[in-house]
Amino acid sequence: MRDFLRRLTVVASILGVLLALLVVACNLIINKKASFKIPAADTLVLFGHFHSEFAYNDTLIPGFKNLGSGGEAYFYTFRKMENVLAQNPQIRTVFIEFSNNQVTRRMNDWIWADSYMEAEYPIYAPFIPLQDHRYLFTHNFRGYINSSSFALKQQMISILANDYAYSKLIGRYFYTTANKVDSLIAVQHTMADTVNYALTSPDNIRYLKACIDLCRAHGKKVWLVRTPTHQDFPVLKNEQLFQEIRNKHFGDVPFLDFSAFPIRNTELADLEHLNCYGASRFSAWVDKMLKGGLLSQPAQETKNFIHANMPM
């Protein structure tokens, strides 16, 4: 029995080493060949989560690329941004979505909870350094192991298919005709809100700082952007805290606050995401603002400029 266990241990050790070597080899190949190229004409790039993914129809904003991706925490945005900036020297300006929900404690789940890690980690695993692998493992080791198996499978499929087009995986404008606002409002008014919006995610805030520093290291202009949502979006209750965090940590970063853009209920998919009708009207207005000199305004004047040009 003892000999059997010894042989089993040896076999398991050998298999473990071979698996580790396979993971390292796949990561090296992906790192070398992955393409994060975007069209050469796109010099303005937006990074963000669901809000930007649904709101900015980049076919209506020439020279603008929407790389928003639903459920993406800044932890993963940073790795995306590293590769996009490195492979696209034509980029001049970077916009980063910064909304009320991105300072909440729930962003911790977006980094390491099972469902979010399983969605994001397989894409960015080859580009995550060892200390950040350890960070994920420490916070959710079971989720990390499961996500690692998904990542290895995805990498092997890419290698066998000779498909390294990561640009198609990292975000885009999402078209939807959905509209559930009225029903959501009716339900929301009958339910007690038990969320504590005073709790924050220092980790998400830390990675946003890293994203901003990365843009500046590449010599890019960087702007924080807030996208319009419905006035009854519950997380707006933390507005005072949101502004305190913005002023404390990002007071030196120009802020484009589009949250007051007048969106009709029929132009929303739900309380926080625009549908295609809202995105079309909003994107056309953003294009008009950009062409009208929004980015050439002094940072302290952008609020007045936006307000003066806000549609009725």
SULMOHU-V996641 format. One record per pair of residues at least 4 apart in sequence whose ideal C-beta (glycine too) atoms are under 7 Angstrom apart, sorted by the first residue. I is the first residue (numbers start at 1). J is the second residue. D is the distance in Angstrom with one decimal. If there is no record, write none. Layout:
I_J_D + I_J_D
This chain:
1_5_6.5 + 2_6_6.3 + 3_7_6.3 + 4_8_6.2 + 5_9_6.3 + 6_10_6.6 + 7_11_6.3 + 8_12_6.2 + 9_13_6.2 + 10_14_6.4 + 11_15_6.3 + 12_16_6.2 + 13_17_6.5 + 14_18_6.3 + 15_19_6.2 + 16_20_6.4 + 17_21_6.4 + 18_22_6.4 + 19_23_6.5 + 20_24_6.4 + 21_25_6.1 + 22_26_6.3 + 23_27_6.3 + 23_152_5.9 + 24_28_6.4 + 25_29_6.5 + 26_30_6.2 + 26_152_6.4 + 26_155_4.2 + 26_156_6.4 + 26_159_6.4 + 27_31_6.1 + 27_126_4.2 + 28_32_6.4 + 29_33_6.1 + 29_159_5.7 + 30_34_5.2 + 30_126_4.0 + 30_155_5.6 + 30_158_6.8 + 31_126_5.2 + 31_127_6.6 + 33_164_4.3 + 34_83_6.9 + 34_164_5.0 + 34_166_4.6 + 35_164_5.4 + 35_165_5.5 + 35_166_6.0 + 35_167_6.2 + 36_83_4.2 + 36_84_4.9 + 36_87_4.7 + 36_166_5.3 + 36_167_5.7 + 36_170_6.8 + 37_87_5.6 + 37_88_6.5 + 37_167_5.8 + 38_42_5.0 + 38_65_5.0 + 38_84_7.0 + 38_88_5.5 + 38_167_6.1 + 40_90_5.6 + 41_63_5.8 + 42_63_5.9 + 42_64_6.6 + 42_65_4.0 + 43_63_5.3 + 43_90_5.4 + 43_91_5.9 + 43_92_4.6 + 43_93_6.8 + 44_63_5.6 + 44_64_4.5 + 44_93_5.0 + 44_95_7.0 + 45_65_4.9 + 45_67_6.1 + 45_84_6.7 + 45_91_5.3 + 45_94_5.5 + 46_52_5.5 + 46_56_5.9 + 46_65_7.0 + 46_66_5.1 + 46_67_6.2 + 46_68_6.2 + 46_95_4.3 + 47_67_5.4 + 47_68_6.9 + 47_77_5.2 + 47_80_6.8 + 47_81_6.0 + 47_94_6.9 + 47_96_5.2 + 47_97_6.8 + 48_52_3.3 + 48_53_7.0 + 48_68_4.3 + 48_96_6.6 + 48_97_2.6 + 49_53_6.8 + 49_68_6.4 + 49_69_6.8 + 49_70_6.1 + 49_71_6.4 + 49_72_5.0 + 49_97_6.1 + 50_54_6.2 + 50_70_4.3 + 50_71_6.7 + 50_273_5.8 + 51_55_6.0 + 51_97_5.7 + 51_99_5.4 + 51_227_4.3 + 51_229_6.9 + 51_272_6.4 + 51_273_6.7 + 52_56_5.7 + 52_66_6.4 + 52_68_3.4 + 52_97_4.3 + 52_227_5.8 + 53_68_3.6 + 53_69_6.0 + 53_70_5.3 + 53_171_6.5 + 53_173_6.9 + 53_174_4.8 + 54_174_5.3 + 54_176_6.8 + 54_269_6.5 + 54_273_4.2 + 54_274_5.1 + 54_279_6.4 + 55_227_4.7 + 55_274_4.6 + 55_279_5.4 + 55_282_5.9 + 56_61_6.7 + 56_66_4.5 + 56_68_7.0 + 56_173_6.1 + 56_279_7.0 + 56_283_5.7 + 56_286_6.8 + 57_173_5.2 + 57_279_4.7 + 57_280_6.0 + 57_283_4.2 + 58_64_5.0 + 58_65_5.8 + 58_66_4.3 + 58_173_5.3 + 60_280_6.7 + 60_283_4.2 + 60_284_5.5 + 60_287_6.0 + 61_283_5.6 + 61_286_5.9 + 61_287_4.5 + 66_171_6.9 + 66_172_6.2 + 66_173_4.6 + 67_80_6.9 + 67_84_6.8 + 67_170_5.8 + 67_171_3.8 + 68_97_6.5 + 68_171_5.1 + 69_170_6.5 + 69_171_3.8 + 71_110_6.1 + 71_116_5.6 + 71_119_6.2 + 72_76_5.2 + 72_77_5.7 + 72_120_6.2 + 73_107_5.6 + 73_110_3.9 + 73_111_4.6 + 73_204_5.7 + 74_78_6.1 + 74_204_5.4 + 74_207_3.7 + 74_208_4.7 + 74_211_5.8 + 75_111_4.7 + 75_207_4.9 + 76_80_6.4 + 76_120_4.5 + 76_124_5.3 + 77_81_5.9 + 77_211_5.9 + 78_82_6.5 + 78_207_5.4 + 78_210_5.3 + 78_211_5.2 + 78_214_6.7 + 79_83_7.0 + 79_124_4.3 + 79_127_4.6 + 79_128_6.1 + 80_84_6.0 + 80_124_6.9 + 80_170_5.1 + 81_85_5.9 + 81_211_5.7 + 81_214_5.8 + 82_86_6.3 + 82_127_6.7 + 82_214_6.5 + 83_87_6.1 + 83_127_6.3 + 84_88_5.7 + 85_91_6.3 + 85_214_7.0 + 85_218_4.8 + 85_220_6.8 + 91_220_6.2 + 92_220_6.7 + 92_221_6.5 + 93_220_6.5 + 93_221_4.6 + 93_223_7.0 + 93_295_6.6 + 94_215_4.8 + 94_220_5.0 + 94_222_4.8 + 95_223_5.1 + 95_225_4.7 + 96_211_5.9 + 96_222_6.7 + 96_224_5.6 + 96_225_6.8 + 97_225_5.6 + 97_227_6.4 + 98_102_6.0 + 98_224_4.1 + 98_225_6.6 + 98_226_6.0 + 99_226_5.6 + 99_227_6.6 + 100_235_4.6 + 100_236_5.7 + 100_238_5.6 + 100_239_6.6 + 100_242_4.7 + 101_106_6.9 + 101_235_4.5 + 102_107_6.1 + 102_204_6.1 + 103_200_5.3 + 103_201_6.7 + 103_205_6.4 + 103_241_6.8 + 103_242_5.7 + 103_245_5.1 + 104_197_6.4 + 104_199_6.8 + 104_200_6.6 + 104_201_6.4 + 104_235_6.4 + 104_238_6.7 + 105_199_3.8 + 105_200_6.2 + 105_201_5.5 + 106_110_6.9 + 107_111_6.8 + 107_201_3.8 + 107_204_3.8 + 108_112_6.9 + 108_201_5.1 + 108_203_6.4 + 109_113_3.7 + 109_116_6.2 + 110_116_4.9 + 111_203_6.3 + 112_117_5.7 + 112_136_5.5 + 112_139_4.2 + 112_140_4.5 + 112_143_6.5 + 113_117_6.5 + 113_140_6.9 + 113_143_6.9 + 114_118_6.0 + 114_140_7.0 + 114_143_4.3 + 115_119_6.6 + 116_120_6.1 + 117_121_4.7 + 117_136_6.7 + 117_140_6.7 + 117_143_5.0 + 117_144_6.9 + 117_147_4.6 + 118_146_6.5 + 118_147_5.1 + 118_150_5.9 + 120_124_6.3 + 121_125_5.5 + 121_147_4.1 + 121_151_5.9 + 122_147_6.4 + 122_150_4.6 + 122_151_4.0 + 122_154_4.6 + 123_169_5.3 + 123_170_7.0 + 124_128_5.8 + 125_151_4.0 + 126_155_6.7 + 128_132_4.7 + 128_133_5.7 + 130_134_6.4 + 131_135_6.5 + 132_136_6.7 + 133_137_6.2 + 134_138_6.1 + 135_139_6.8 + 136_140_6.7 + 136_144_4.9 + 137_141_5.2 + 137_144_4.6 + 140_144_5.8 + 141_145_6.4 + 142_146_6.5 + 143_147_6.0 + 144_148_6.2 + 145_149_6.9 + 146_150_6.8 + 147_151_6.2 + 148_152_6.4 + 149_153_6.5 + 150_154_6.3 + 151_155_6.2 + 152_156_6.3 + 153_157_6.5 + 154_158_6.5 + 155_159_6.3 + 156_160_6.1 + 157_161_6.0 + 158_163_5.1 + 158_164_6.2 + 166_170_6.0 + 175_276_5.1 + 176_269_5.3 + 176_275_5.3 + 176_276_6.1 + 177_275_5.9 + 177_276_5.7 + 178_269_4.2 + 178_275_5.6 + 179_266_6.1 + 179_268_6.7 + 179_269_6.4 + 179_275_5.8 + 180_184_5.4 + 180_269_6.8 + 180_270_5.2 + 181_185_6.3 + 181_230_6.3 + 181_265_4.5 + 181_268_4.9 + 181_270_6.3 + 181_271_6.5 + 182_186_6.5 + 182_265_6.3 + 183_187_6.4 + 184_188_5.9 + 184_270_5.7 + 184_271_5.6 + 185_189_6.4 + 185_232_5.8 + 187_191_6.4 + 188_232_6.7 + 193_234_5.7 + 195_234_6.9 + 197_235_6.5 + 197_237_5.1 + 197_238_3.8 + 197_241_7.0 + 198_241_6.3 + 201_205_6.5 + 202_206_6.1 + 203_207_6.6 + 204_208_6.6 + 205_209_6.8 + 205_245_6.6 + 205_249_6.0 + 206_210_6.7 + 207_211_6.5 + 208_212_6.6 + 209_213_6.3 + 209_249_6.6 + 210_214_6.3 + 211_215_6.7 + 212_216_6.5 + 212_222_5.5 + 212_253_6.0 + 213_217_6.2 + 214_218_6.6 + 215_220_4.4 + 215_222_4.0 + 216_222_6.5 + 222_253_6.4 + 223_254_4.9 + 223_256_5.4 + 224_250_6.2 + 224_253_5.3 + 224_255_4.8 + 225_256_4.7 + 225_258_6.8 + 226_257_4.9 + 226_258_6.1 + 226_259_4.9 + 227_258_5.9 + 228_258_5.6 + 228_259_5.5 + 228_261_4.2 + 228_263_5.0 + 228_282_6.7 + 229_233_4.3 + 229_259_6.9 + 229_271_6.5 + 229_272_4.5 + 230_268_5.7 + 230_271_4.3 + 230_272_6.9 + 232_271_5.9 + 233_271_4.5 + 233_272_4.9 + 238_242_5.5 + 239_243_6.4 + 240_244_6.4 + 241_245_6.3 + 242_246_6.3 + 243_247_6.1 + 244_248_6.0 + 245_249_5.8 + 246_250_5.2 + 246_255_6.7 + 247_251_4.8 + 254_299_4.1 + 254_302_6.3 + 256_302_6.1 + 256_306_7.0 + 257_303_6.6 + 257_306_6.7 + 258_306_6.9 + 260_310_6.3 + 261_282_6.0 + 261_285_7.0 + 261_310_6.7 + 262_311_6.3 + 263_267_5.1 + 263_268_6.0 + 263_274_6.6 + 263_278_5.2 + 266_277_6.6 + 267_274_6.2 + 267_275_6.3 + 267_277_4.8 + 267_278_2.9 + 267_281_6.6 + 268_273_6.8 + 268_274_5.9 + 268_275_6.1 + 268_278_5.8 + 269_273_4.4 + 269_274_6.7 + 269_275_4.3 + 274_278_3.6 + 274_279_4.7 + 274_282_6.2 + 275_279_6.8 + 276_280_6.1 + 277_281_6.9 + 278_282_5.8 + 279_283_5.6 + 280_284_6.5 + 281_285_6.6 + 282_286_6.4 + 283_287_6.4 + 284_288_6.5 + 285_289_6.3 + 285_311_6.4 + 286_290_6.4 + 287_291_6.3 + 288_292_5.9 + 289_294_4.4 + 289_309_6.1 + 290_294_5.5 + 290_295_6.6 + 292_309_6.8 + 293_297_6.6 + 294_302_6.8 + 294_305_6.2 + 297_301_4.7 + 297_302_5.1 + 297_305_4.8 + 301_305_5.8 + 302_306_6.1 + 303_307_6.3 + 304_308_6.1 + 305_309_6.5 + 306_310_6.4
